[in-house]
Amino acid sequence: MRRYTLFALLLMFAMPMLAPTTVGANTRAGTPVLFRETGHTLAYGFRQFFDEHGGLPVFGLPLTEVFGEAGRPIQYFERARLEWHGDLGLVQVGLLGRWAAEGRRDHPAFTQVSAAPVGGVFFVATGHTLAGPFLAFWRQSGISTFGLPISEPFEELNDQDGRVYTVQYFERARFELHPEQPPAYQVLLSHLGRQYLAAHPAPATAVQPVDNAARAWESLRPTRVRLPRIGVDTPIVSAGFSLGRWDVPRHTAVHYWPIAGYPGTVGNIVLAGHVGYRGEIFNRLPATQPGDEILVTAGGQERRYIVREVLTLLPTALWVMAPTPDEQLTLITCVPLGVYSHRLIVRASPG
C-alpha cells in the first residue's frame, strides 16, 4: 500500500471502535454514481482513480459493470479498462495499447529509436520518444494512466469514423491528434475499451444496464457475513474513511473499499464491526476458534472460508490490513470489552 494510506489507517485504527460514526462522511471520493448515458455505475476505488486521473475526457463513459476476470475486478470504459489489483492495493489501467499494437512490429513507427527530437523525451525502457502536444498531454496523468510510449507518432486510419489522424501508441492507450479542436481537446484517446469489448465480449450480466447507483459492484461486493458456530450473522456495507477515523456503523459490518479485497478475487477482504453494545454484531467474535467456518455472501452466493488464526494485537499492527498475494478474509473488532485497547483479528482463507 502507499505509505500515506498506511499512516492514515494507523490514525484511524488507533481509535476505539465503540461509538458509531456516520458512514459516507468521506466526501464524494468513491461514492457510487450512475451514468445514465450508458446505464452503468462507477464507485469505490475505481471512481477515486477515475476522478484523480482525468475523469470523463480521459476514460470516457463506463460500458460495463464491474465483474471478475482472471482473479481480479475489472470494468470497461470507452477509452480504457480499469483493474483492481487487490494484491497491490491499487487500481491500474489495463494494457489495451499493447493489445491494439499486436502484429505491428514491422511497422516503421514501432521500430526503436536512439534519441529524442529537440524538446522531446527519450524512454530507454521502450526505445521511443515523446514530444509536442502528446508529451504535454501525457504529463498531465503520466505513466500510471497511459504507460510508456511503444511507438513513434504516425498517420493512421481510424476505423470508427473513417478519418486519418496522427496517433501514438502507449502501453495502456492510443493518443490521437485533433488540431482542429480547441487546445484543451486537441489530444484525445482512442476508444480502445469499445474495440476490445467488441473483440472480447464481457458477460451478459456485466453489460446489462442498471437503474441506480446502489447496484455498483453488485456481483462482487460482500453483502453479508455469517459465523454459524458462534451465531454471528450481519449485513455488510462498503465505506471509506473520514476525519481521522474509520466509519464503523453500529448495526452492521463494514468493508473498506480503500484497502479492499473481494470474495473470489486476489486480496485481503477486510471487515470490521463494533463490540460493547448489547446485541452488537461482533460481541461474540472473541469466541472464534481456528477451524471455524465463515460464510460471506457476494453476488447472491455464499463463499466459504475457514479460520486459520485468531490474534490479539495492538492497533499499530497495520500488517493485518495490508494487501495479500492470495485471497484472504480478515475480521477486526476491539478488545477487551470496556477497555478497547487492542484489536481482535480473525484471519481466514477459502476452504
ChimeraX attribute file (.defattr): number of C-alpha atoms within 10 A of each C-alpha:
attribute: neighborCount
match mode: 1-to-1
recipient: residues
	/A:1	15
	/A:2	9
	/A:3	8
	/A:4	9
	/A:5	11
	/A:6	16
	/A:7	13
	/A:8	16
	/A:9	20
	/A:10	17
	/A:11	15
	/A:12	19
	/A:13	20
	/A:14	19
	/A:15	17
	/A:16	20
	/A:17	26
	/A:18	20
	/A:19	13
	/A:20	14
	/A:21	15
	/A:22	13
	/A:23	18
	/A:24	16
	/A:25	15
	/A:26	18
	/A:27	10
	/A:28	14
	/A:29	20
	/A:30	22
	/A:31	21
	/A:32	18
	/A:33	18
	/A:34	20
	/A:35	17
	/A:36	14
	/A:37	10
	/A:38	15
	/A:39	19
	/A:40	26
	/A:41	27
	/A:42	26
	/A:43	23
	/A:44	22
	/A:45	23
	/A:46	26
	/A:47	20
	/A:48	18
	/A:49	20
	/A:50	21
	/A:51	15
	/A:52	11
	/A:53	17
	/A:54	14
	/A:55	14
	/A:56	14
	/A:57	12
	/A:58	22
	/A:59	27
	/A:60	19
	/A:61	23
	/A:62	27
	/A:63	27
	/A:64	26
	/A:65	27
	/A:66	29
	/A:67	21
	/A:68	19
	/A:69	13
	/A:70	8
	/A:71	18
	/A:72	21
	/A:73	25
	/A:74	23
	/A:75	26
	/A:76	28
	/A:77	22
	/A:78	22
	/A:79	26
	/A:80	32
	/A:81	24
	/A:82	25
	/A:83	22
	/A:84	27
	/A:85	21
	/A:86	27
	/A:87	21
	/A:88	18
	/A:89	21
	/A:90	18
	/A:91	20
	/A:92	19
	/A:93	23
	/A:94	23
	/A:95	17
	/A:96	23
	/A:97	25
	/A:98	19
	/A:99	14
	/A:100	18
	/A:101	17
	/A:102	9
	/A:103	9
	/A:104	13
	/A:105	12
	/A:106	8
	/A:107	11
	/A:108	11
	/A:109	18
	/A:110	21
	/A:111	15
	/A:112	16
	/A:113	16
	/A:114	10
	/A:115	14
	/A:116	15
	/A:117	11
	/A:118	8
	/A:119	9
	/A:120	13
	/A:121	15
	/A:122	17
	/A:123	16
	/A:124	12
	/A:125	9
	/A:126	17
	/A:127	19
	/A:128	24
	/A:129	24
	/A:130	22
	/A:131	18
	/A:132	12
	/A:133	14
	/A:134	19
	/A:135	16
	/A:136	13
	/A:137	17
	/A:138	20
	/A:139	11
	/A:140	11
	/A:141	15
	/A:142	14
	/A:143	15
	/A:144	12
	/A:145	25
	/A:146	26
	/A:147	20
	/A:148	23
	/A:149	29
	/A:150	25
	/A:151	27
	/A:152	20
	/A:153	22
	/A:154	15
	/A:155	13
	/A:156	13
	/A:157	12
	/A:158	15
	/A:159	8
	/A:160	9
	/A:161	7
	/A:162	8
	/A:163	9
	/A:164	13
	/A:165	17
	/A:166	16
	/A:167	24
	/A:168	25
	/A:169	27
	/A:170	26
	/A:171	23
	/A:172	26
	/A:173	32
	/A:174	25
	/A:175	24
	/A:176	23
	/A:177	20
	/A:178	15
	/A:179	13
	/A:180	8
	/A:181	10
	/A:182	9
	/A:183	10
	/A:184	8
	/A:185	13
	/A:186	16
	/A:187	22
	/A:188	20
	/A:189	21
	/A:190	23
	/A:191	19
	/A:192	23
	/A:193	25
	/A:194	19
	/A:195	17
	/A:196	19
	/A:197	16
	/A:198	10
	/A:199	8
	/A:200	9
	/A:201	12
	/A:202	18
	/A:203	13
	/A:204	9
	/A:205	13
	/A:206	21
	/A:207	19
	/A:208	13
	/A:209	20
	/A:210	20
	/A:211	12
	/A:212	15
	/A:213	18
	/A:214	15
	/A:215	19
	/A:216	21
	/A:217	24
	/A:218	16
	/A:219	19
	/A:220	22
	/A:221	24
	/A:222	27
	/A:223	22
	/A:224	19
	/A:225	22
	/A:226	18
	/A:227	19
	/A:228	12
	/A:229	12
	/A:230	15
	/A:231	12
	/A:232	17
	/A:233	18
	/A:234	20
	/A:235	16
	/A:236	22
	/A:237	19
	/A:238	21
	/A:239	22
	/A:240	25
	/A:241	22
	/A:242	17
	/A:243	11
	/A:244	15
	/A:245	20
	/A:246	28
	/A:247	26
	/A:248	27
	/A:249	21
	/A:250	20
	/A:251	18
	/A:252	21
	/A:253	27
	/A:254	29
	/A:255	26
	/A:256	21
	/A:257	22
	/A:258	19
	/A:259	24
	/A:260	27
	/A:261	33
	/A:262	26
	/A:263	28
	/A:264	16
	/A:265	22
	/A:266	24
	/A:267	27
	/A:268	29
	/A:269	28
	/A:270	24
	/A:271	24
	/A:272	23
	/A:273	27
	/A:274	24
	/A:275	26
	/A:276	19
	/A:277	15
	/A:278	7
	/A:279	10
	/A:280	16
	/A:281	23
	/A:282	25
	/A:283	19
	/A:284	14
	/A:285	23
	/A:286	19
	/A:287	10
	/A:288	19
	/A:289	16
	/A:290	13
	/A:291	13
	/A:292	16
	/A:293	21
	/A:294	24
	/A:295	18
	/A:296	23
	/A:297	19
	/A:298	20
	/A:299	14
	/A:300	14
	/A:301	13
	/A:302	17
	/A:303	17
	/A:304	16
	/A:305	22
	/A:306	19
	/A:307	21
	/A:308	15
	/A:309	16
	/A:310	19
	/A:311	13
	/A:312	17
	/A:313	16
	/A:314	15
	/A:315	21
	/A:316	15
	/A:317	15
	/A:318	14
	/A:319	9
	/A:320	19
	/A:321	21
	/A:322	20
	/A:323	24
	/A:324	19
	/A:325	13
	/A:326	15
	/A:327	22
	/A:328	23
	/A:329	25
	/A:330	20
	/A:331	24
	/A:332	24
	/A:333	26
	/A:334	31
	/A:335	23
	/A:336	15
	/A:337	13
	/A:338	11
	/A:339	11
	/A:340	19
	/A:341	15
	/A:342	20
	/A:343	23
	/A:344	20
	/A:345	23
	/A:346	23
	/A:347	22
	/A:348	25
	/A:349	19
	/A:350	17
	/A:351	11
